[in-house]
Amino acid sequence: MMIAILVVLVLNLVVLLALLRYARGIRRRNAEMAELVAVTTAEVGKPVAVEPQFKDAKERLITIEILNPAELAATHNKYSGVAGAVAPGLIRKIVYDRTVQILREQLVAQGVQADVRIHVGA
């Protein structure tokens, strides 16, 4: 009976030491996280650097130029490679129209109100 009590006491001591070690690790990690929060909070208060061309209130445009319309069309339709050789302008128009459609759908899904149009340069 005495041996059983001694074994239980030793096991309790081992468990207690393991829990103390675990708690020390948690305290160390908590201190690291508190330091990280302090550094991040200090960064939040700093003003954001803005490039000079964006300081005044002008309209903003995001431009997209698709550099590989023929290859892109070929990935979606096996006949577009042949059509691209005959009518590359038509393939480019179809790819851009589809891109505008996808952009509109994605922006609406994200709750963005945007005017998505194709501007053809000279």
Secondary structure, 3 states (H helix, E strand, C coil): CHHHHHHHHHHHHHHHHHHHHHHHHHHHHHHHHHHHHHHHHHHHCCCCCCCHHHCCCCCCCCCCCCCCHHHHHHHHCCCHHHHHHHCHHHHHHHHHHHHHHHHHHHHHHCCCCCCCCCCCCC
